[in-house]
Amino acid sequence: MSDSTADTATPARPTPVDPRLLEILVCPVTKTELTYDRDAGELISRKAGLAYPIRDGIPIMLPDEARKLED
Amino acid sequence: MGNDAGHAFVAGHYAARAQDYVSSTTHSTGADLDQIEALLREVGHGADVLDLGCGGGHVSFRAAPHVARVVACDLTPSMLDAVASEARTRGLDNIEVRQGAAERLPFADAAFDLVLSRFSAHHWLGFEAGLCEARRVLRPQGHAVFIDTISPASGLLDTTLQSIELLRDASHVRNHTLADWVAALARAGLPVESVTPRRLPLEFAAWIARTATEALRVQAIRSLQATAPAEVRDYFRFSEDGSFEIDTACFVCRAG
């Protein structure tokens, strides 16, 4: 996406996300729950095998912006 | 264009002009926003609200004081940054932002009491899919409010509107007719309780500045206006400076 390529460099310390804010969030592909990886600043969908980034505290819930999980 | 590529195109298109949408008076004022606020005074107490395709965040800003929580969702990250920053400025700490696509919402079933969506659906690549997603995330008996520009039923007027919209904004998908809306909402499980039609005057210079329409396309719009038959000129009320009027509608729906 044209505007996000400029800020792909993740901040040195990921902005923490309030766990309460994650309660209604699901994977947009599988509609199943997400696990918050605080250290990586990502929301993991095991079922879809995708890790959604959190940039500046904003969860980026787009499959084409997500990182594919190795296993 | 596949959905993901299409989404990236829409998001990129709006990225540079987020602040223009936050400060646009066309978007920040209006009887439709007053109507939303009146509904929220009635049913918004303690509610979880989704602002679907939040753009500059005007629905979120109006809704936040009346409800428990507003989740502002949009495809364009810089819009979300602008909304989050404006929410902080206004001291509205119950607005959260999420980047997502209307056709694939990242929210659990029945997560919201209200879904509000204003001037967004004409950008969706999947109109019906977006409406079905709105229904899915809504709790039973929850309200959904959709406000959008409406295409006239006449083929000639419809073609003129879509042409002007596409020339002005390359990310335009389609303005739907009133009949399309009512039928699609019913199919999505969101029967319409009320429809409020409104006429929206568009001041030409501000309207094209907001989308940074290139000169060639502006010229093409002016040419379409100048050569339009009387029926078309009368409907849109094209004026000397290119300003014109379009129809909008506010649909209030109730999930069964």
Interface residues (C-beta under 8 A of the other chain):
Chain A: M1 S2 D3 S4 L21 I24 L25 V26 C27 P28 V29 K31 Y52 R55 D56 G57 I58 P59 I60 M61 L62 P63 D64 E65
Chain B: D4 A5 H7 A8 A11 G12 A15 A16 D48 V71 L75 T76 P77 S78 L80 D81 A84 E96 V97 R98 Q99 G100 A101 R104 L105 P106 F107 A108 D109 A111 F112
